[in-house]
Amino acid sequence: MAAAKKGRGPSGGQGRPGRALALILIAMVALAGGMFLSGHTTPRLGIDLAGGTSITLEAQNQPGKPNAINKTNMDTAVGIIERRVNGLGVSEAEVQTQGDRNIIVNIPKGTNSKQAQEQVGTTAQLYFRPVLTVQASGPAPTPSGSAKPSGSATPKPGESAEGGDKAKGGDKAEDGDKPEGEEATGTEATPSASATTQGRAVTGALTKDPTPGASDKPKPSDSPAATPSADPATAKLQEEFTKLDCTDPKQRTDAGKGAKATDSIVACGSNVPGSYEKYILGPAEVSGGDVDDAKGAIDQQTGEWIVSMEFTSAGAKKFQTITGRLSQQQPPMNQFAIVLDGEVVSAPSVRTALSKNAQISGSFTQQSAEDLGNILSYGALPLTFKEVSVTTVTAALGSEQLRGGLIAGAIGLALVVVYLVVYYRGLAFIALLSLLVSGVLTYTIMSLLGPAIGFALNLPAVCGAIVAIGITADSFIVYFERVRDEIREGRTLRPAIERAWPRARRTVLVSDFVSFLAAAVLFIVTVGKVQGFAFTLGLTTLLDVVVVFFFTKPLMTLMGRTKFFSRGGPWSGLDPKRLGAQPPLRRSRRVNAPTEPKEA
């Protein structure tokens, strides 16, 4: 009997309600303290509440690739754009497809939102191409006529490509020790500027085998006395180079457009602000896919901003091959051009073969170095996109939406309070305190999740929090009704509280599990703002379980020991008469009268 009695005794949470209340109080204080210490005292707001920019991108058909616009490429583009924007620290950005051809990018208002806007649609097709010849193309008409893409660098004359181990053994390739007039600056003072040497350089370079491992020995066509080749493709390339005017924004953008990586192309670049150079470039030998990582950094020796690149294993071999071959050439054919979206953003010269790590130096600012590194790190978009529309959402509109959401939440909460007070009377005090605890936990956790995981409170998330008020109140009602059922059966308050808890606990767990499962499925199968609703609903459902187990039940146990509730007064909400309590049924034992023995 003793063992059975001990086994049915109250659990720690039931026998020690003060311990559970102290535990949840400590958690609330810790969360609030972390919120104030971190400086994030309010939740982050999404674009619909804080304002920002919404960009619509439309995929464009590509020459020779009629089926390029498909779900796989669109999903890949969404992932790359999202990683680019998040790499700039704009963690609340939303990137999602709309229909078969469009991508919607929502960028909340912030310090890096402008940079993100400039990078979202950049194709970032990166190739490393050998320079065959270069010539100045004249000054730009006006600074406003520049069509220079975001992330492009303006290298100084004598820019260099450096290996990552330059401090150990002189992999640095620079032009500072060249004779005057041989710098790879694209000026007309260079020998490559003459018409004769241009034709010879192009002819000789195009006859070389561009594949890795090809012989580096000059062929007969490399001789200065060689005449230009009669190859129609070479002649056409030379004609395009002659006609190219890089001061024309349209020509600058269209140069080399639609060319394959294996083709030689003409392209434009800018060494000095206000002037442009035109290039003839050989087939690409290294692509952006061979870059494993890239980032903007400060050169510890010069104090200037550079872009540090690290290649993959296969890319390192290709890069070592091309730099080893170029280091044996004369200017300007000892240069390789870094071509981003058809524009030469840097054309460093090479003096020795470079290894797995390389650095691009030039007139980089912090922003241009970080932008270029960010684009190179996350790869090229598989499609070309056109910016269809850019919509700015003002913070004033977001404030109106937030105000409307808060008013709706306040009305819903007021209706719940009125119902609890009218129907449950004194028990409403316990319910309101539980709602207050749930609200404090929800607010502090949302504030901390903003900087932690980039959670942004948007309008659907506010709706999820409003729905959670009803879910939380429903858990209290389930428990209160179980307690009242026990009182209706004739039990006193304290035993009724403990006997009602196991049945109410099962009901609450099943109900919250269904709500959490619905929120999880909704979060997985949806995108964008609907995920905010699902996330908030799931979070508040979990907090409902915590509040009911660690606050509502212990507080109910303590209140049951007070005279106000234990006596069952009319305003306690537990009046047996108002509840229609019946005295417990008593079982009567049937006693059979002893029978007298029959006489014989």
C-alpha positions, 0 to 999 in steps of 0.5 A: 500500500505504501509503495502504491501510495508513493507512486501516485504522489504528485510530480515535482511540478505539482508538488513544488509549483514555486520551483517551476514559477521561479524557473520561468521567471529566470528565463524571462529575466535572462531573455529580457537582459539579453535583449537590452544588452544586445541593443535590439530592443524591438523586432526587426521589421520586414519590407512591408512594415519598415519600407524598402525596395521591391525589384522584378527581374525577367529572364531573357532568352539567350542566343543558341539556348532556346530552353535555357529558361526552365525551373532548374535555372530559375531556382539556381538563380534565386539561390545565387541572388539570395546568397549575394544579398545575404553576403552583404548583410541584408539578411531580411531580403526575400527572393522568390520566383513569380510565374515562369520567367520572373524573380521578385526580390524584396530588399528592406530599407537598410545600410546595404540595401542599395548595394544589394539592389545593384547586384541582384540582376548582375549576370556575373559571367566571369572569364579570365582571357589572355590579352591579344592587343589593347588600344585607347578608345578616347575619353567618355562624353560625360561621367553620367554616360558611364555604364560601368556595372556595380562591382567593377574596379578601375585598376591603376596603370601598372596594376598587377596580379599577385599570388597568395604566397607573394611574401615568400618568394616573389610571385608578385607580377607588376609593371613598375620596373618596365621601361616607359611606354611598355606599361599595360595601361592601354594608352597609345604610347604602347607598342600594341597601339600601332596598326601593324603590331595589332594585326601581328599580335592578333594573328600570332596569338590566335594561332597558338593552341589555347588548351592547357599544356600546349607548347609555349614555343613561338610559332612562325606566325609569331615573328614580327615579320609575319603578315596578318592571317587571311583567316576570315574570323580573324579579319572580322575580329580585327574589323570589329576592333577597329570600329569599336567605340567604347565611349558609346554606352551601347557599343560598350555593353554589346561588345562580345555579347553572345560570344562563347567562352571558346571564342575570341572577342572584343571588349571594353575596359577602363583604366582611368576614370573618364577614359576607356580602352578596347581589347582583343581577347583570346578564348577563356581558359579559366572561368568563374566556376573555377573560383572557390572563394573571393573577398575584398581585403586590405593589402597589409603591405600597401594598405590598399584594397585588393580582391583575394581569390582562391581557386579550386583544384582544377582551377588552380591548375588552369590558372597556373598554366595560363599565367606560366605561358603569359609570363613568357610573352611581351606586353601587352600579351603578358596580360590576362583580362578579368572579364565580368559580364563582357567588360574588362574590370581588370587586366593585370600583367604577369611576370611569373606563374601564379599558384592557387591563390591570387590577388587583383590589385588596382584602384579599388575602394572598399565597396568595389572590392567587396562587391566584386569579391561577393559576386565572384564568391557566389558564382554566375547567374545561369540566365540573363535578367532584365530589370522590369520594375523597381517599386519603393515601399515607404516606411509611412505605408509600413507604419500604417499597416503595422498600426492596423495590425496592432489595432486588430490584435488589441481588439482580439485580445480585448474580446478574449479578456472580456470573455474570460472575465464574464465566464470564468471570473476569478480564473480570468486572473490566472489566464491574463497573467499567463497571456502576459507571460506568453507575450513577454516571451514572444516579444523578447525572442522575436527581438533576439531572433532578428540579429541571430537568424535574420528573422523579420516581423512582417504583416503576416507574422503579426497575423500569426501572433494574433491567431496565437492569442486564441490558441494560447487562451484555448489551452487555459480554457481546456484546463479550467473546464477539466477542473470545473468538471471535477468540482461538478463531480463533488470533489473539493478544489485542491484534489480537482486541480491535480486530477484534472491536470493529466487529462487537460495536459493530454488535450493541450499537447495534442491540440498544440501538436496539430497546430505546430504540424500545420505551421511546419508544413506551411513553412516548408511548402510556401515562400516569402511572407507566408513563411513569416506567418507560419514561423510565428504560429509555430513559435507561439505554439511552442511557447504555449506549451512552455507557459501552460506547463511552467506557469499556468499549472503551477500558478493554479496550484498556488491559487487553489490554496488560497481562501478566495478560490478554495471556498468556491465563492461566486466570483472565484469561477469555481462556485459548486452551486453555479456549476451544478455540482452533485454530491458524490454517489455513495454505494450501499452494501446489501446485507443478507439476513442470516437464515435460520436452520430448518427444523427437521 
